[in-house]
Amino acid sequence: MGRVFAVFLILLKINIICNNQEVRAATINVFAASSLAGTLEKASKLYKTNSEQQIRYSFASSSALAKQIKLGAPAAIFISANKKWLNYLNNYSVINKKFSRVFLLNRLVIAANKSWRIQHSSAFPYAIIRDKFKDNRFSIGDPNHVPSGFYAQQGLSFFKIWKEFNSKSAPMHNARAALAMIERNETPLGVVYKTDTTENRKVDLVFLFPSGSHPPIEYSIAIVNRMDSPAIRELYSFLTGPLPRPTYIKNGFEIP
């Protein structure tokens, strides 16, 4: 009887160890704005050196991700390129407000394919847009659905060139797609984020929009209520903490 009980304890211990390993190995789904793709993937490498937790990123436009989360997509953490889509989920009590904050800032720029060899300008490049690129389309995020497009519309309206620019625009479904059009020279000029041009060998930063020309570009991060757990909070704390900040800054982001 004693031997049977001892075997039972051993099997129970093995089962507990396996269950703990499964918990640690469970994948955390992070839904994030497409403009964060390369940056978060680099940051997660730092996290994996200190944790056995697996992370799966889904990158798309903030609007598309927010709507998926509202419909029940298994996202544990949501990172939006503007507050609008975080507020959208807040209206449905999807977000844990105690774990919700702005943690990164970005800037808006006009970028061109490197083959055009356009020099950086401190003044808005009217002549370049109207003369050199008059027969070309311009890449931009869709202003109706994509935060980068919304900011672009605001910035170009500030310089009174939105109507002219928009008439030749190629609105894309997310910020990364707009950048890819410029990289492939399919639309040699476009409005993207500053971080899209950092260490990018395919595009040149032509013009940096002044901060007062459009609303602040703030990236908000939040835990999704239905997925909340200690492991999720640990990852949230890492992403918003000091360890990945040098990675964020190297990739062109600013810390609020």
PyRosetta script that sets phi, psi and omega in degrees:
from pyrosetta import init, pose_from_sequence

init()
pose = pose_from_sequence("MGRVFAVFLILLKINIICNNQEVRAATINVFAASSLAGTLEKASKLYKTNSEQQIRYSFASSSALAKQIKLGAPAAIFISANKKWLNYLNNYSVINKKFSRVFLLNRLVIAANKSWRIQHSSAFPYAIIRDKFKDNRFSIGDPNHVPSGFYAQQGLSFFKIWKEFNSKSAPMHNARAALAMIERNETPLGVVYKTDTTENRKVDLVFLFPSGSHPPIEYSIAIVNRMDSPAIRELYSFLTGPLPRPTYIKNGFEIP")
pose.set_psi(1, -41.3)
pose.set_omega(1, 179.4)
pose.set_phi(2, -63.5)
pose.set_psi(2, -38.4)
pose.set_omega(2, -180.0)
pose.set_phi(3, -66.8)
pose.set_psi(3, -38.2)
pose.set_omega(3, 178.4)
pose.set_phi(4, -64.0)
pose.set_psi(4, -41.5)
pose.set_omega(4, 179.6)
pose.set_phi(5, -65.9)
pose.set_psi(5, -38.3)
pose.set_omega(5, 178.7)
pose.set_phi(6, -63.8)
pose.set_psi(6, -41.9)
pose.set_omega(6, 177.7)
pose.set_phi(7, -63.1)
pose.set_psi(7, -39.7)
pose.set_omega(7, 179.0)
pose.set_phi(8, -60.7)
pose.set_psi(8, -43.7)
pose.set_omega(8, 179.6)
pose.set_phi(9, -63.7)
pose.set_psi(9, -39.5)
pose.set_omega(9, 178.7)
pose.set_phi(10, -63.1)
pose.set_psi(10, -46.0)
pose.set_omega(10, -179.9)
pose.set_phi(11, -64.0)
pose.set_psi(11, -38.4)
pose.set_omega(11, 179.1)
pose.set_phi(12, -64.7)
pose.set_psi(12, -41.6)
pose.set_omega(12, 179.1)
pose.set_phi(13, -63.2)
pose.set_psi(13, -43.0)
pose.set_omega(13, 178.1)
pose.set_phi(14, -61.7)
pose.set_psi(14, -41.2)
pose.set_omega(14, -179.7)
pose.set_phi(15, -64.3)
pose.set_psi(15, -40.7)
pose.set_omega(15, 179.2)
pose.set_phi(16, -65.0)
pose.set_psi(16, -42.8)
pose.set_omega(16, 178.8)
pose.set_phi(17, -61.2)
pose.set_psi(17, -45.3)
pose.set_omega(17, 179.9)
pose.set_phi(18, -62.2)
pose.set_psi(18, -42.4)
pose.set_omega(18, -179.8)
pose.set_phi(19, -64.9)
pose.set_psi(19, -40.1)
pose.set_omega(19, 178.1)
pose.set_phi(20, -64.7)
pose.set_psi(20, -38.7)
pose.set_omega(20, 177.7)
pose.set_phi(21, -64.3)
pose.set_psi(21, -38.5)
pose.set_omega(21, 178.5)
pose.set_phi(22, -64.8)
pose.set_psi(22, -39.7)
pose.set_omega(22, 179.6)
pose.set_phi(23, -63.9)
pose.set_psi(23, -45.4)
pose.set_omega(23, -179.2)
pose.set_phi(24, -65.6)
pose.set_psi(24, -34.3)
pose.set_omega(24, -175.3)
pose.set_phi(25, -86.3)
pose.set_psi(25, -7.1)
pose.set_omega(25, -178.8)
pose.set_phi(26, -56.4)
pose.set_psi(26, 138.3)
pose.set_omega(26, -176.7)
pose.set_phi(27, -83.0)
pose.set_psi(27, 133.6)
pose.set_omega(27, 175.1)
pose.set_phi(28, -97.7)
pose.set_psi(28, 123.8)
pose.set_omega(28, 179.5)
pose.set_phi(29, -90.2)
pose.set_psi(29, 122.2)
pose.set_omega(29, 177.7)
pose.set_phi(30, -114.1)
pose.set_psi(30, 118.9)
pose.set_omega(30, 176.1)
pose.set_phi(31, -96.6)
pose.set_psi(31, 121.0)
pose.set_omega(31, -173.6)
pose.set_phi(32, -139.0)
pose.set_psi(32, 151.3)
pose.set_omega(32, 176.6)
pose.set_phi(33, -54.7)
pose.set_psi(33, 140.4)
pose.set_omega(33, -173.6)
pose.set_phi(34, -59.8)
pose.set_psi(34, -28.0)
pose.set_omega(34, -178.9)
pose.set_phi(35, -69.3)
pose.set_psi(35, -7.5)
pose.set_omega(35, 178.8)
pose.set_phi(36, -97.3)
pose.set_psi(36, -0.1)
pose.set_omega(36, -169.9)
pose.set_phi(37, -49.7)
pose.set_psi(37, -64.2)
pose.set_omega(37, -175.8)
pose.set_phi(38, -63.9)
pose.set_psi(38, -38.3)
pose.set_omega(38, -176.6)
pose.set_phi(39, -65.0)
pose.set_psi(39, -47.5)
pose.set_omega(39, -178.5)
pose.set_phi(40, -69.4)
pose.set_psi(40, -33.5)
pose.set_omega(40, 178.1)
pose.set_phi(41, -64.9)
pose.set_psi(41, -36.6)
pose.set_omega(41, 176.3)
pose.set_phi(42, -69.6)
pose.set_psi(42, -42.0)
pose.set_omega(42, -179.8)
pose.set_phi(43, -63.8)
pose.set_psi(43, -36.4)
pose.set_omega(43, -177.8)
pose.set_phi(44, -66.6)
pose.set_psi(44, -24.9)
pose.set_omega(44, 176.3)
pose.set_phi(45, -64.6)
pose.set_psi(45, -36.3)
pose.set_omega(45, 176.0)
pose.set_phi(46, -65.9)
pose.set_psi(46, -39.1)
pose.set_omega(46, -178.7)
pose.set_phi(47, -66.4)
pose.set_psi(47, -40.8)
pose.set_omega(47, -176.8)
pose.set_phi(48, -68.5)
pose.set_psi(48, -19.4)
pose.set_omega(48, 176.2)
pose.set_phi(49, -74.3)
pose.set_psi(49, -17.5)
pose.set_omega(49, -178.3)
pose.set_phi(50, -117.3)
pose.set_psi(50, 2.5)
pose.set_omega(50, -176.6)
pose.set_phi(51, -151.2)
pose.set_psi(51, 148.7)
pose.set_omega(51, 175.5)
pose.set_phi(52, -87.8)
pose.set_psi(52, -3.4)
pose.set_omega(52, -176.6)
pose.set_phi(53, -64.9)
pose.set_psi(53, 135.9)
pose.set_omega(53, 177.4)
pose.set_phi(54, -94.8)
pose.set_psi(54, 140.1)
pose.set_omega(54, 180.0)
pose.set_phi(55, -120.7)
pose.set_psi(55, 134.8)
pose.set_omega(55, 174.3)
pose.set_phi(56, -121.1)
pose.set_psi(56, 120.0)
pose.set_omega(56, -179.7)
pose.set_phi(57, -96.1)
pose.set_psi(57, 140.3)
pose.set_omega(57, 170.2)
pose.set_phi(58, -122.4)
pose.set_psi(58, 115.0)
pose.set_omega(58, -177.1)
pose.set_phi(59, -107.5)
pose.set_psi(59, 131.3)
pose.set_omega(59, 177.6)
pose.set_phi(60, -165.9)
pose.set_psi(60, -173.5)
pose.set_omega(60, 176.6)
pose.set_phi(61, -67.2)
pose.set_psi(61, 147.8)
pose.set_omega(61, -178.3)
pose.set_phi(62, -58.3)
pose.set_psi(62, -37.9)
pose.set_omega(62, -178.6)
pose.set_phi(63, -65.2)
pose.set_psi(63, -44.5)
pose.set_omega(63, -179.3)
pose.set_phi(64, -63.9)
pose.set_psi(64, -41.6)
pose.set_omega(64, -179.4)
pose.set_phi(65, -66.9)
pose.set_psi(65, -42.8)
pose.set_omega(65, -179.8)
pose.set_phi(66, -61.0)
pose.set_psi(66, -41.2)
pose.set_omega(66, 179.8)
pose.set_phi(67, -67.7)
pose.set_psi(67, -36.3)
pose.set_omega(67, 176.7)
pose.set_phi(68, -65.5)
pose.set_psi(68, -41.9)
pose.set_omega(68, 179.6)
pose.set_phi(69, -64.3)
pose.set_psi(69, -41.3)
pose.set_omega(69, 178.3)
pose.set_phi(70, -59.7)
pose.set_psi(70, -34.3)
pose.set_omega(70, -179.3)
pose.set_phi(71, -83.4)
pose.set_psi(71, -0.4)
pose.set_omega(71, 174.3)
pose.set_phi(72, 110.3)
pose.set_psi(72, 8.7)
pose.set_omega(72, 177.9)
pose.set_phi(73, -57.7)
pose.set_psi(73, 142.2)
pose.set_omega(73, -172.5)
pose.set_phi(74, -78.3)
pose.set_psi(74, 50.7)
pose.set_omega(74, 177.7)
pose.set_phi(75, -83.9)
pose.set_psi(75, 133.9)
pose.set_omega(75, 177.0)
pose.set_phi(76, -94.3)
pose.set_psi(76, -35.0)
pose.set_omega(76, 179.3)
pose.set_phi(77, -131.2)
pose.set_psi(77, 137.4)
pose.set_omega(77, 178.7)
pose.set_phi(78, -119.9)
pose.set_psi(78, 130.7)
pose.set_omega(78, 176.4)
pose.set_phi(79, -122.7)
pose.set_psi(79, 115.3)
pose.set_omega(79, -175.8)
pose.set_phi(80, -106.3)
pose.set_psi(80, 147.3)
pose.set_omega(80, 178.6)
pose.set_phi(81, -81.0)
pose.set_psi(81, -4.4)
pose.set_omega(81, 169.0)
pose.set_phi(82, -156.6)
pose.set_psi(82, 166.0)
pose.set_omega(82, -173.9)
pose.set_phi(83, -72.5)
pose.set_psi(83, -19.7)
pose.set_omega(83, -174.9)
pose.set_phi(84, -53.7)
pose.set_psi(84, -46.1)
pose.set_omega(84, -173.9)
pose.set_phi(85, -82.1)
pose.set_psi(85, -20.0)
pose.set_omega(85, 170.8)
pose.set_phi(86, -73.2)
pose.set_psi(86, -41.5)
pose.set_omega(86, 176.6)
pose.set_phi(87, -63.5)
pose.set_psi(87, -35.7)
pose.set_omega(87, 177.1)
pose.set_phi(88, -57.3)
pose.set_psi(88, -45.4)
pose.set_omega(88, 179.3)
pose.set_phi(89, -73.0)
pose.set_psi(89, -32.1)
pose.set_omega(89, 176.6)
pose.set_phi(90, -60.4)
pose.set_psi(90, -35.5)
pose.set_omega(90, 179.6)
pose.set_phi(91, -62.7)
pose.set_psi(91, -22.7)
pose.set_omega(91, 179.0)
pose.set_phi(92, -106.0)
pose.set_psi(92, 13.9)
pose.set_omega(92, 178.7)
pose.set_phi(93, 55.7)
pose.set_psi(93, 36.1)
pose.set_omega(93, -178.9)
pose.set_phi(94, -87.0)
pose.set_psi(94, -27.5)
pose.set_omega(94, -172.1)
pose.set_phi(95, -98.6)
pose.set_psi(95, 141.0)
pose.set_omega(95, 172.7)
pose.set_phi(96, -81.5)
pose.set_psi(96, 106.4)
pose.set_omega(96, -173.5)
pose.set_phi(97, -65.4)
pose.set_psi(97, -22.9)
pose.set_omega(97, 178.3)
pose.set_phi(98, -72.4)
pose.set_psi(98, -21.9)
pose.set_omega(98, 179.5)
pose.set_phi(99, -122.0)
pose.set_psi(99, 65.6)
pose.set_omega(99, -177.9)
pose.set_phi(100, -149.9)
pose.set_psi(100, 124.8)
pose.set_omega(100, -177.4)
pose.set_phi(101, -163.3)
pose.set_psi(101, 162.1)
pose.set_omega(101, 170.0)
pose.set_phi(102, -82.5)
pose.set_psi(102, 129.5)
pose.set_omega(102, -178.2)
pose.set_phi(103, -130.7)
pose.set_psi(103, -9.8)
pose.set_omega(103, 176.9)
pose.set_phi(104, -142.2)
pose.set_psi(104, 153.1)
pose.set_omega(104, 175.5)
pose.set_phi(105, -125.3)
pose.set_psi(105, 150.2)
pose.set_omega(105, 179.0)
pose.set_phi(106, -132.9)
pose.set_psi(106, 173.5)
pose.set_omega(106, 176.9)
pose.set_phi(107, -128.0)
pose.set_psi(107, 160.2)
pose.set_omega(107, -179.7)
pose.set_phi(108, -104.7)
pose.set_psi(108, 139.8)
pose.set_omega(108, -179.3)
pose.set_phi(109, -140.3)
pose.set_psi(109, 161.1)
pose.set_omega(109, 164.4)
pose.set_phi(110, -97.6)
pose.set_psi(110, 129.5)
pose.set_omega(110, -178.7)
pose.set_phi(111, -125.7)
pose.set_psi(111, 152.2)
pose.set_omega(111, 179.6)
pose.set_phi(112, -132.7)
pose.set_psi(112, 151.9)
pose.set_omega(112, 174.3)
pose.set_phi(113, -60.6)
pose.set_psi(113, 139.1)
pose.set_omega(113, -175.0)
pose.set_phi(114, -60.1)
pose.set_psi(114, -26.2)
pose.set_omega(114, -177.7)
pose.set_phi(115, -62.0)
pose.set_psi(115, -20.3)
pose.set_omega(115, -179.4)
pose.set_phi(116, -83.7)
pose.set_psi(116, -16.4)
pose.set_omega(116, 177.0)
pose.set_phi(117, 53.1)
pose.set_psi(117, 50.3)
pose.set_omega(117, 179.1)
pose.set_phi(118, -87.5)
pose.set_psi(118, 127.6)
pose.set_omega(118, -179.8)
pose.set_phi(119, -76.9)
pose.set_psi(119, 149.4)
pose.set_omega(119, 175.6)
pose.set_phi(120, -63.6)
pose.set_psi(120, 139.0)
pose.set_omega(120, -179.1)
pose.set_phi(121, -122.3)
pose.set_psi(121, 136.8)
pose.set_omega(121, 176.7)
pose.set_phi(122, -83.8)
pose.set_psi(122, -16.9)
pose.set_omega(122, 176.7)
pose.set_phi(123, -107.4)
pose.set_psi(123, 154.0)
pose.set_omega(123, -178.8)
pose.set_phi(124, -59.4)
pose.set_psi(124, 127.7)
pose.set_omega(124, -171.7)
pose.set_phi(125, -82.2)
pose.set_psi(125, 65.1)
pose.set_omega(125, 179.3)
pose.set_phi(126, -55.7)
pose.set_psi(126, -49.1)
pose.set_omega(126, -175.0)
pose.set_phi(127, -60.8)
pose.set_psi(127, -40.5)
pose.set_omega(127, -179.5)
pose.set_phi(128, -63.4)
pose.set_psi(128, -45.9)
pose.set_omega(128, -178.0)
pose.set_phi(129, -66.7)
pose.set_psi(129, -43.5)
pose.set_omega(129, -173.9)
pose.set_phi(130, -82.0)
pose.set_psi(130, -25.0)
pose.set_omega(130, -176.7)
pose.set_phi(131, -107.3)
pose.set_psi(131, -61.7)
pose.set_omega(131, -174.3)
pose.set_phi(132, -66.3)
pose.set_psi(132, -33.9)
pose.set_omega(132, -176.0)
pose.set_phi(133, -113.7)
pose.set_psi(133, 20.8)
pose.set_omega(133, -173.9)
pose.set_phi(134, -63.6)
pose.set_psi(134, -24.8)
pose.set_omega(134, -178.7)
pose.set_phi(135, -101.0)
pose.set_psi(135, 10.8)
pose.set_omega(135, -177.7)
pose.set_phi(136, -114.7)
pose.set_psi(136, 156.2)
pose.set_omega(136, 173.7)
pose.set_phi(137, -86.6)
pose.set_psi(137, 160.9)
pose.set_omega(137, -177.0)
pose.set_phi(138, -118.3)
pose.set_psi(138, 135.5)
pose.set_omega(138, -179.7)
pose.set_phi(139, -83.8)
pose.set_psi(139, 139.2)
pose.set_omega(139, -177.7)
pose.set_phi(140, -160.6)
pose.set_psi(140, 150.2)
pose.set_omega(140, 171.5)
pose.set_phi(141, -71.3)
pose.set_psi(141, 148.0)
pose.set_omega(141, -180.0)
pose.set_phi(142, -63.3)
pose.set_psi(142, 114.3)
pose.set_omega(142, -176.0)
pose.set_phi(143, -61.1)
pose.set_psi(143, -22.3)
pose.set_omega(143, -178.2)
pose.set_phi(144, -81.3)
pose.set_psi(144, -16.6)
pose.set_omega(144, -174.6)
pose.set_phi(145, -134.9)
pose.set_psi(145, -19.6)
pose.set_omega(145, -171.1)
pose.set_phi(146, -116.0)
pose.set_psi(146, 127.1)
pose.set_omega(146, -179.8)
pose.set_phi(147, -53.5)
pose.set_psi(147, -41.8)
pose.set_omega(147, -179.4)
pose.set_phi(148, -61.5)
pose.set_psi(148, -33.8)
pose.set_omega(148, 177.3)
pose.set_phi(149, -70.4)
pose.set_psi(149, -39.2)
pose.set_omega(149, 176.6)
pose.set_phi(150, -61.5)
pose.set_psi(150, -47.4)
pose.set_omega(150, 179.4)
pose.set_phi(151, -63.5)
pose.set_psi(151, -38.6)
pose.set_omega(151, 179.4)
pose.set_phi(152, -62.9)
pose.set_psi(152, -42.9)
pose.set_omega(152, 178.6)
pose.set_phi(153, -61.0)
pose.set_psi(153, -41.6)
pose.set_omega(153, 179.3)
pose.set_phi(154, -65.6)
pose.set_psi(154, -44.3)
pose.set_omega(154, -178.3)
pose.set_phi(155, -65.9)
pose.set_psi(155, -42.6)
pose.set_omega(155, -179.8)
pose.set_phi(156, -72.0)
pose.set_psi(156, -32.0)
pose.set_omega(156, 176.0)
pose.set_phi(157, -66.4)
pose.set_psi(157, -34.9)
pose.set_omega(157, 178.0)
pose.set_phi(158, -58.8)
pose.set_psi(158, -36.9)
pose.set_omega(158, 179.5)
pose.set_phi(159, -95.3)
pose.set_psi(159, 11.1)
pose.set_omega(159, 174.7)
pose.set_phi(160, 58.5)
pose.set_psi(160, 40.2)
pose.set_omega(160, 179.0)
pose.set_phi(161, -130.7)
pose.set_psi(161, 10.5)
pose.set_omega(161, -177.1)
pose.set_phi(162, -61.6)
pose.set_psi(162, -46.5)
pose.set_omega(162, -177.0)
pose.set_phi(163, -61.2)
pose.set_psi(163, -43.9)
pose.set_omega(163, -179.8)
pose.set_phi(164, -66.5)
pose.set_psi(164, -42.7)
pose.set_omega(164, -179.0)
pose.set_phi(165, -68.0)
pose.set_psi(165, -45.2)
pose.set_omega(165, -175.6)
pose.set_phi(166, -65.8)
pose.set_psi(166, -30.3)
pose.set_omega(166, -178.6)
pose.set_phi(167, -64.4)
pose.set_psi(167, -21.3)
pose.set_omega(167, 179.1)
pose.set_phi(168, -117.2)
pose.set_psi(168, 16.8)
pose.set_omega(168, -174.9)
pose.set_phi(169, -80.3)
pose.set_psi(169, 155.7)
pose.set_omega(169, 172.6)
pose.set_phi(170, -117.5)
pose.set_psi(170, 89.0)
pose.set_omega(170, -176.4)
pose.set_phi(171, -70.3)
pose.set_psi(171, 128.1)
pose.set_omega(171, -176.4)
pose.set_phi(172, -109.7)
pose.set_psi(172, 162.4)
pose.set_omega(172, -172.5)
pose.set_phi(173, -79.0)
pose.set_psi(173, -12.4)
pose.set_omega(173, 171.6)
pose.set_phi(174, -160.0)
pose.set_psi(174, 171.8)
pose.set_omega(174, -174.6)
pose.set_phi(175, -64.4)
pose.set_psi(175, -37.8)
pose.set_omega(175, -178.7)
pose.set_phi(176, -66.9)
pose.set_psi(176, -35.5)
pose.set_omega(176, 178.7)
pose.set_phi(177, -67.3)
pose.set_psi(177, -38.3)
pose.set_omega(177, 177.5)
pose.set_phi(178, -63.9)
pose.set_psi(178, -40.7)
pose.set_omega(178, 177.6)
pose.set_phi(179, -64.8)
pose.set_psi(179, -42.5)
pose.set_omega(179, -178.3)
pose.set_phi(180, -59.9)
pose.set_psi(180, -34.9)
pose.set_omega(180, 178.2)
pose.set_phi(181, -62.4)
pose.set_psi(181, -38.2)
pose.set_omega(181, 178.5)
pose.set_phi(182, -72.4)
pose.set_psi(182, -42.1)
pose.set_omega(182, -179.4)
pose.set_phi(183, -60.0)
pose.set_psi(183, -36.7)
pose.set_omega(183, -179.7)
pose.set_phi(184, -86.3)
pose.set_psi(184, -1.6)
pose.set_omega(184, -179.8)
pose.set_phi(185, 64.6)
pose.set_psi(185, 22.5)
pose.set_omega(185, 175.6)
pose.set_phi(186, -76.1)
pose.set_psi(186, -36.1)
pose.set_omega(186, 167.3)
pose.set_phi(187, -128.4)
pose.set_psi(187, 100.5)
pose.set_omega(187, -169.7)
pose.set_phi(188, -64.0)
pose.set_psi(188, -14.2)
pose.set_omega(188, -178.4)
pose.set_phi(189, -134.6)
pose.set_psi(189, 148.4)
pose.set_omega(189, 177.5)
pose.set_phi(190, -170.0)
pose.set_psi(190, 174.0)
pose.set_omega(190, 178.2)
pose.set_phi(191, -109.2)
pose.set_psi(191, 120.0)
pose.set_omega(191, -177.8)
pose.set_phi(192, -138.7)
pose.set_psi(192, -173.8)
pose.set_omega(192, 176.8)
pose.set_phi(193, -83.2)
pose.set_psi(193, 152.8)
pose.set_omega(193, 176.1)
pose.set_phi(194, -57.5)
pose.set_psi(194, -39.7)
pose.set_omega(194, -178.6)
pose.set_phi(195, -62.1)
pose.set_psi(195, -23.7)
pose.set_omega(195, 178.4)
pose.set_phi(196, -69.3)
pose.set_psi(196, -21.7)
pose.set_omega(196, -176.9)
pose.set_phi(197, -99.8)
pose.set_psi(197, -11.2)
pose.set_omega(197, -178.8)
pose.set_phi(198, -68.5)
pose.set_psi(198, 123.2)
pose.set_omega(198, -180.0)
pose.set_phi(199, 57.0)
pose.set_psi(199, 28.3)
pose.set_omega(199, 178.5)
pose.set_phi(200, -100.3)
pose.set_psi(200, 115.8)
pose.set_omega(200, -175.7)
pose.set_phi(201, -83.1)
pose.set_psi(201, -0.9)
pose.set_omega(201, -176.7)
pose.set_phi(202, -104.1)
pose.set_psi(202, -14.0)
pose.set_omega(202, -176.8)
pose.set_phi(203, -133.1)
pose.set_psi(203, 156.3)
pose.set_omega(203, 174.6)
pose.set_phi(204, -113.8)
pose.set_psi(204, 141.0)
pose.set_omega(204, 173.5)
pose.set_phi(205, -80.2)
pose.set_psi(205, 115.1)
pose.set_omega(205, -176.3)
pose.set_phi(206, -92.1)
pose.set_psi(206, -42.0)
pose.set_omega(206, -176.5)
pose.set_phi(207, -151.0)
pose.set_psi(207, 132.3)
pose.set_omega(207, 176.6)
pose.set_phi(208, -100.3)
pose.set_psi(208, 117.0)
pose.set_omega(208, -179.7)
pose.set_phi(209, -65.3)
pose.set_psi(209, 135.4)
pose.set_omega(209, 175.8)
pose.set_phi(210, -66.0)
pose.set_psi(210, 150.0)
pose.set_omega(210, -174.1)
pose.set_phi(211, -59.3)
pose.set_psi(211, -29.7)
pose.set_omega(211, -178.6)
pose.set_phi(212, -79.8)
pose.set_psi(212, -2.5)
pose.set_omega(212, -176.2)
pose.set_phi(213, -85.6)
pose.set_psi(213, -9.4)
pose.set_omega(213, 179.3)
pose.set_phi(214, -158.3)
pose.set_psi(214, 163.3)
pose.set_omega(214, 177.7)
pose.set_phi(215, -59.9)
pose.set_psi(215, 152.9)
pose.set_omega(215, 178.8)
pose.set_phi(216, -57.3)
pose.set_psi(216, 138.3)
pose.set_omega(216, 179.0)
pose.set_phi(217, -91.0)
pose.set_psi(217, 98.4)
pose.set_omega(217, -174.5)
pose.set_phi(218, -113.6)
pose.set_psi(218, 130.0)
pose.set_omega(218, 176.5)
pose.set_phi(219, -97.1)
pose.set_psi(219, 120.0)
pose.set_omega(219, -179.2)
pose.set_phi(220, -104.6)
pose.set_psi(220, 140.3)
pose.set_omega(220, 179.3)
pose.set_phi(221, -121.9)
pose.set_psi(221, 143.0)
pose.set_omega(221, -178.8)
pose.set_phi(222, -153.9)
pose.set_psi(222, 153.5)
pose.set_omega(222, 173.7)
pose.set_phi(223, -90.4)
pose.set_psi(223, 137.0)
pose.set_omega(223, 177.1)
pose.set_phi(224, -81.2)
pose.set_psi(224, 125.9)
pose.set_omega(224, -172.5)
pose.set_phi(225, -49.4)
pose.set_psi(225, -50.0)
pose.set_omega(225, -172.0)
pose.set_phi(226, -69.0)
pose.set_psi(226, -13.5)
pose.set_omega(226, -178.3)
pose.set_phi(227, -108.7)
pose.set_psi(227, 3.1)
pose.set_omega(227, -174.0)
pose.set_phi(228, -59.0)
pose.set_psi(228, 136.7)
pose.set_omega(228, 178.7)
pose.set_phi(229, -165.0)
pose.set_psi(229, 166.0)
pose.set_omega(229, 177.1)
pose.set_phi(230, -57.5)
pose.set_psi(230, -38.5)
pose.set_omega(230, -179.8)
pose.set_phi(231, -65.6)
pose.set_psi(231, -38.5)
pose.set_omega(231, 178.9)
pose.set_phi(232, -66.4)
pose.set_psi(232, -42.3)
pose.set_omega(232, 179.9)
pose.set_phi(233, -65.7)
pose.set_psi(233, -33.8)
pose.set_omega(233, 178.0)
pose.set_phi(234, -63.9)
pose.set_psi(234, -44.0)
pose.set_omega(234, 178.1)
pose.set_phi(235, -67.2)
pose.set_psi(235, -41.2)
pose.set_omega(235, 177.3)
pose.set_phi(236, -57.5)
pose.set_psi(236, -45.4)
pose.set_omega(236, -179.9)
pose.set_phi(237, -63.7)
pose.set_psi(237, -37.4)
pose.set_omega(237, 177.9)
pose.set_phi(238, -65.3)
pose.set_psi(238, -49.7)
pose.set_omega(238, -176.2)
pose.set_phi(239, -62.2)
pose.set_psi(239, -31.9)
pose.set_omega(239, -178.8)
pose.set_phi(240, -97.1)
pose.set_psi(240, 0.9)
pose.set_omega(240, -176.4)
pose.set_phi(241, -92.9)
pose.set_psi(241, -172.0)
pose.set_omega(241, -173.4)
pose.set_phi(242, -77.2)
pose.set_psi(242, -26.0)
pose.set_omega(242, -172.7)
pose.set_phi(243, -60.2)
pose.set_psi(243, -46.3)
pose.set_omega(243, -179.2)
pose.set_phi(244, -84.4)
pose.set_psi(244, -1.0)
pose.set_omega(244, -175.0)
pose.set_phi(245, -59.9)
pose.set_psi(245, -41.6)
pose.set_omega(245, 176.3)
pose.set_phi(246, -58.5)
pose.set_psi(246, -33.9)
pose.set_omega(246, 176.7)
pose.set_phi(247, -66.7)
pose.set_psi(247, -44.1)
pose.set_omega(247, 178.7)
pose.set_phi(248, -59.7)
pose.set_psi(248, -46.8)
pose.set_omega(248, -177.1)
pose.set_phi(249, -66.6)
pose.set_psi(249, -41.4)
pose.set_omega(249, 178.6)
pose.set_phi(250, -59.8)
pose.set_psi(250, -31.9)
pose.set_omega(250, -179.3)
pose.set_phi(251, -89.3)
pose.set_psi(251, 8.5)
pose.set_omega(251, 172.4)
pose.set_phi(252, 99.4)
pose.set_psi(252, -2.9)
pose.set_omega(252, 179.3)
pose.set_phi(253, -80.1)
pose.set_psi(253, 160.6)
pose.set_omega(253, 174.5)
pose.set_phi(254, -115.7)
pose.set_psi(254, 151.6)
pose.set_omega(254, 179.6)
pose.set_phi(255, -100.2)
pose.set_psi(255, 126.0)
pose.set_omega(255, -178.5)
pose.set_phi(256, -66.9)
pose.dump_pdb("model.pdb")
